[in-house]
Amino acid sequence: MTKDLTEERRRMAKLPLIIFLCLLFPTTVLSLQQYAATVNMTVGLFFDNFNEHTPPEAPDRWTVYSGTWQTATDGTTVYAQTQKNVDRTVSMAGDTNWTDYVFQVKVKFVFPPGTPPGTGAILFFRFQDTSNYYFLAMAEDKDELLLYRRIGDVEEQIGLPASITLVENQWYDVRISIEGQIINVRIDDVQYFTNQESGGTLTTGAIGVGTKRYSCSFDDVNVNSIPS
């Protein structure tokens, strides 16, 4: 009996070491593929909340193609596009080699739109260049969400519009996922596009924000990879 208790205590004493080794060398209990998936789920591709900048300083990780972009103060520091009469403004970030990912961002409509219809915010994904990308249009004037693909300067709508109530001076939490050619869009915990086929051929691309004849602010940009 004493011998059995002593042996049991010895086995129990080894448990902390076993746990430590499992944490230090996780591939001993997980396959390499499982471990890679775990790392991909927890390590983000990109994040910017713009707080490291003093308005109106321009953030250094963004490339502006059109529009007037600068940081501004709205409770915290945000990224703002202030020119409201441009048909399409674009500011891009990230890596054009990104494949499948979830793109999250906060969007706010700030000033009244210009005269032409179809005005609001634009969120780009699978962005290769100004001729090749997918995007979500948040049309504040029509209370609609629309998906588009632009390939070789040819722009086509993806699927049907989704109805949504959009108002000025309110933050919207937008989540876009792209996996293969499947798009999902969720705003403020409401799903608006579910497993929507893009109908396109773009397999990689960066992300971006933009506007159409509107001034908008963006904050808390977050991109996370989807494990393959």
KADA-V405168 format. One record per residue. RES is the residue in one letter. OMEGA is omega in degrees with one decimal (999 if undefined). D_CENTER is the distance of its C-alpha to the mean C-alpha in Angstrom with 2 decimals. Layout:
# KADA-V405168
RES|OMEGA|D_CENTER  RES|OMEGA|D_CENTER
This chain:
# KADA-V405168
M|178.8|61.72  T|179.2|61.31  K|179.4|60.26  D|178.8|57.59  L|179.4|56.20  T|179.3|56.14  E|178.9|54.26  E|178.7|51.71  R|179.5|51.17  R|178.9|50.62  R|179.2|47.96  M|-179.4|46.19  A|-178.5|46.40  K|-175.7|44.43  L|178.6|41.40  P|179.0|39.69  L|179.4|40.09  I|178.8|38.69  I|179.1|35.59  F|-179.3|35.17  L|177.6|35.52  C|177.6|32.97  L|-178.1|30.40  L|-178.5|31.50  F|-174.4|31.67  P|-178.9|29.23  T|176.0|29.96  T|178.5|33.41  V|176.1|32.19  L|171.8|29.07  S|178.8|28.98  L|179.8|27.14  Q|178.6|24.71  Q|-179.8|24.05  Y|178.6|23.66  A|178.6|21.14  A|178.6|19.04  T|178.9|19.39  V|-179.1|18.33  N|-179.1|15.18  M|-172.7|14.26  T|-177.6|14.87  V|-178.3|13.87  G|176.8|10.38  L|-172.8|9.66  F|172.7|8.61  F|175.6|8.98  D|172.8|10.65  N|171.9|12.45  F|-176.5|15.04  N|179.5|17.91  E|-178.0|19.59  H|175.8|20.53  T|-179.0|23.49  P|6.1|23.06  P|-178.8|23.45  E|179.4|22.62  A|178.3|19.98  P|-170.7|17.20  D|-178.2|18.16  R|-178.6|14.96  W|178.0|14.17  T|-178.1|16.26  V|176.1|17.58  Y|178.9|19.00  S|-179.5|20.30  G|177.6|20.67  T|-173.7|21.62  W|176.5|18.88  Q|172.3|19.66  T|-179.1|18.84  A|179.8|20.59  T|176.5|21.70  D|-170.3|20.64  G|170.1|21.61  T|177.3|19.44  T|-179.1|18.32  V|178.1|15.68  Y|-171.2|14.74  A|170.8|16.95  Q|-168.4|18.05  T|-177.7|21.70  Q|-169.8|23.29  K|-177.2|23.55  N|178.1|25.77  V|-175.2|23.68  D|176.8|22.86  R|174.4|19.46  T|-176.6|17.86  V|168.5|15.23  S|-170.7|13.69  M|176.2|11.80  A|174.8|10.51  G|-170.3|10.36  D|179.7|12.57  T|176.7|13.81  N|176.2|14.95  W|-179.7|11.74  T|-177.4|12.49  D|-177.0|10.89  Y|172.2|7.49  V|-178.2|5.08  F|179.6|1.36  Q|-178.9|3.30  V|172.9|5.78  K|-176.0|9.55  V|175.6|11.60  K|173.0|15.39  F|-169.9|18.09  V|-176.1|20.75  F|177.3|23.70  P|-176.8|25.52  P|173.1|24.69  G|-174.5|26.95  T|-176.0|29.60  P|-179.7|28.13  P|176.4|26.32  G|-173.2|22.75  T|177.3|21.21  G|-177.7|17.95  A|179.0|14.31  I|176.5|12.38  L|-176.1|8.75  F|172.3|9.10  F|-170.1|8.00  R|-176.6|10.75  F|176.2|12.10  Q|177.5|15.51  D|-175.3|17.49  T|177.6|18.49  S|-173.6|20.24  N|178.5|17.80  Y|168.4|14.30  Y|175.9|12.80  F|172.8|11.61  L|176.0|11.50  A|176.3|14.32  M|-174.2|14.89  A|-176.4|18.66  E|-177.1|20.06  D|-178.9|23.59  K|-174.6|23.61  D|-178.9|21.52  E|168.6|19.64  L|-179.0|16.31  L|175.0|16.68  L|178.8|15.01  Y|167.1|16.41  R|176.2|16.90  R|-177.4|18.57  I|-177.6|20.57  G|179.9|23.42  D|175.4|23.27  V|-174.3|23.93  E|-179.4|21.62  E|177.5|21.78  Q|177.8|20.40  I|177.5|18.88  G|-178.3|20.62  L|176.9|21.75  P|174.7|20.35  A|-178.9|19.37  S|178.8|21.14  I|174.8|19.64  T|-179.1|21.25  L|-179.7|19.57  V|179.2|21.46  E|174.0|21.52  N|174.8|21.03  Q|179.2|18.88  W|174.5|15.38  Y|177.1|13.07  D|-175.2|10.32  V|178.2|7.91  R|178.0|6.20  I|173.4|5.99  S|176.9|7.45  I|-179.9|9.56  E|-169.5|12.59  G|174.4|15.56  Q|-179.1|15.89  I|-177.4|14.84  I|171.4|12.17  N|-179.6|11.53  V|178.1|10.43  R|177.0|11.14  I|-179.5|11.90  D|176.2|13.89  D|174.0|14.70  V|-179.3|16.07  Q|-179.0|15.26  Y|173.5|15.71  F|-177.9|15.18  T|177.9|16.29  N|-179.8|16.64  Q|175.9|16.84  E|-178.3|18.21  S|-175.0|16.83  G|-177.4|20.36  G|-176.2|19.19  T|-178.3|19.78  L|-178.0|16.77  T|178.4|15.97  T|175.6|13.90  G|179.8|11.92  A|177.5|9.68  I|178.1|7.05  G|176.2|8.70  V|-179.0|9.88  G|180.0|13.36  T|170.1|16.20  K|179.1|19.24  R|-179.2|22.38  Y|170.8|20.83  S|-176.9|20.03  C|174.3|16.72  S|-178.5|15.10  F|-179.0|11.56  D|175.0|10.97  D|177.9|9.31  V|-174.6|6.22  N|178.3|5.08  V|178.6|4.43  N|-179.7|7.28  S|173.0|9.71  I|-178.3|11.54  P|178.5|15.24  S|999|17.53
